[in-house]
Amino acid sequence: MTLRHKILLAFIFFLSASIVFFGLVYQRHVEIQRKLRFVEEADDLRNCTLEARRYEKNLLLYGGLENYHELIRFLALAEQQLVRFQKTWPEEIEAVFLSEALSILDNYRQTSVKYFEALRRTDSGTAPDINFFRESMRDSGRRLTENIEAIVLKERRRVDELVAYQKRSLFYSSGAFVAVALFMSYYLYFQIFKPLSAIQTAASNIAAGKVHEIRQVQGASEIRSLVSVLNRMIRELDKKSESLLQQEKMASLGTLTSGVAHELNNPLSNISTSTQIMMEELGEADLDYQKKLLSGVEEQVEKARDIVRSLLEFAREGEFELGLIDVGELIEKTLKLVKGELPAKVEVRVDVPERFQVEVDQRRLSQALINLVLNGVQAMADTGGVLKIGAYRPERGETFRIEVEDTGPGIPPEDINHVFEPFFTTKNVGEGTGLGLYVTYGIIQKHNGRIEVTSRPGQGAKFVLSLPIRRAA
């Protein structure tokens, strides 16, 4: 089942459960409202019977036609309400309760009429047994009141039960919703959000130049498939980056060709001169002089071989490979390669106060230094200036710095944030590819370091490389 189908099914389940829950809650709410309306009307009926009892007491105590009429009127109202209850609230009142209440009410009314008639005959001089009707009327009124109060009390208890049931339903339903929400949150976090966060972090590292494959994450099948695709893209990107690095290296070699040819020309000329002298004086010169000439030839051959070896090491393709090397030696080898490109107007100052070894990829870091040196030399080609190269290791810490600073015209403020972007260049058309600093940035990021640039117009530019001394275990 795909992730989309899982989320869709979870949403449908959650929506269905919500509809059922709110439907039940609404049904209970309607039932409670109905019961409350019935209790209100039942209270009116009870009040009506209580009013009838009040006028009954007045009639028993004081007599009077008015009290009798009010008693009969309230009994009639009570009868009308009971009859209406039979039609309106058939579910709330059992038939036996209504039949009994109506029977008691009818007896109550008849007894009240007989009592009043007996009371009038008593006033006219006759002496019927009025006490019997009095007790019968009191008994009917008491029974009617108790019957109606029992109805009201029963429905009130029913309302209380419904409210308590509603509370329990809300409590358990809320617990169920919380459990479902926690489960969905757990599923979404560990199956979707956490893997996506790891992918986002990896993508940010790629954007920053740290091209590393993403570790396989635990999650939905679509997430794992996405990680596989991204890793394949990263491998292709790494290949393209290596190809771009090699192209930029070849471009740098093309730039260095004339200077290197000049550097090779000097030892070759010395070798040729020494050889010609030996050939002219062969057999005439003493042996010590011939050994001296041969030592000079050997020295020049070593010099030419070092230059060729440096070129071969620089141009050689290979995987990213870390190794221990002295920083001062690395700077010296790099300057040998660019020596032929240094104009007479540019002075190079090297400042390495302490010799120390670092674990880097020599060829790649040399490529980065060549790019920075040539960048500074080209900036000072017309005006001349000083190119400073320094390497420093702090007393504490696991990083070291290489600084390349020139005294050229500097970088305009609007361009300084774009110097590490690919194909960005401030040179004239045909004078640069715009890839040198971009490749340098990638090399430093490959070493888990960082590169920073500061510049002020007219005061040159300064590039600072911060790199770890040792690779993390």
ZIBEL-V717286 format. One record per backbone hydrogen bond with DSSP energy under -0.5 kcal/mol. CO is the residue of the C=O (numbers start at 1). NH is the residue of the N-H. Records with the same first field share a line. If there is no record, write none. Layout:
CO->NH  NH
This chain:
2->6
3->7
4->8
5->9
6->10
7->11
8->12
9->13
10->14
11->15
12->16
13->17
14->18
15->19
16->20
17->21
18->22
19->23
20->24
21->25
22->26
23->27
24->28
25->29
26->30
27->31
28->32
29->33
30->34
31->35
32->36
33->37
34->38
35->39
36->40
37->41
38->42
39->43
40->44
41->45
42->46
43->47
44->48
45->49
46->50
47->51
48->52
49->53
50->54
51->55
52->56
53->57
54->58
55->59
56->60
57->61
58->62  63
59->63
64->68
65->69
66->70
67->71
68->72
69->73
70->74
71->75
72->76
73->77
74->78
75->79
76->80
77->81
78->82
79->83
80->84
81->85
82->86
83->87
84->87  88
85->89
89->93
94->97  98
95->99
96->100
97->101
98->102
99->103
100->104
101->105
102->106
103->107
104->108
105->109
106->110
107->111
108->112
109->113
110->114
111->115
112->116
113->117
114->118
115->119
116->120
117->121
118->122
119->123
120->124
121->126
122->125
128->130
129->132  133
130->134
131->135
132->136
133->137
134->138
135->139
136->140
137->141
138->142
139->143
140->144
141->145
142->146
143->147
144->148
145->149
146->150
147->151
148->152
149->153
150->154
151->155
152->156
153->157
154->158
155->159
156->160
157->161
158->162
159->163
160->164
161->165
162->166
163->167
164->168
165->169
166->170
167->171
168->172
169->173
170->174
171->175
172->176
173->177
174->178
175->179
176->180
177->181
178->182
179->183
180->184
181->185
182->186
183->187
184->188
185->189
186->190
187->191
188->192  193
189->194
191->220
192->196
193->197
194->198
195->199
196->200
197->201
198->202
199->203
200->204
201->205
202->206
203->207
204->208
205->210
206->209
209->211
210->212
217->219
220->224
221->225
222->226
223->227
224->228
225->229
226->230
227->231
228->232
229->233
230->234
231->235
232->236
233->237
234->238
235->239
236->240
237->241
238->242
239->243
240->244
241->245
242->246
243->247
244->248
245->249
246->250
247->251
248->252
249->253
250->254
251->255
252->256
253->257
256->260
257->261
258->262
259->263
260->264
261->265
262->266
263->267
264->268
265->269
266->270
267->271
268->272
269->273
270->274
271->275
272->276
273->277
274->278
275->279
276->280
277->281
279->282
281->284  285
286->290
287->291
288->292
289->293
290->294
291->295
292->296
293->297
294->298
295->299
296->300
297->301
298->302
299->303
300->304
301->305
302->306
303->307
304->308
305->309
306->310
307->311
308->312
309->313
310->314
311->315
312->316
323->360
325->358
326->330
327->331
328->332
329->333
330->334
331->335
332->336
333->337
334->338
335->339
338->341
339->342
341->343
343->346
345->347  385
347->349  387
349->389
351->391
356->327
358->325  360
360->323  362
361->365
362->366
363->367
364->368
365->369
366->370
367->371
368->372
369->373
370->374
371->375
372->376
373->377
374->378
375->379
376->380
378->381
379->409
380->384
385->347
386->388  407
387->349
388->405
389->351
390->403
392->401
398->469  470
399->394
400->467
401->392
402->465
403->390
404->463
405->388
408->460
409->458
412->415  416
415->418  419
416->419
418->421
421->424
423->425
428->431
434->423  424
435->439
436->440
437->441
438->442
439->443
440->444
441->445
442->446
443->447
444->449
445->448
447->468
450->466
452->464
454->462
456->459
460->456
461->406
462->454
463->404
464->452  466
465->402  467
466->450
467->400
469->359
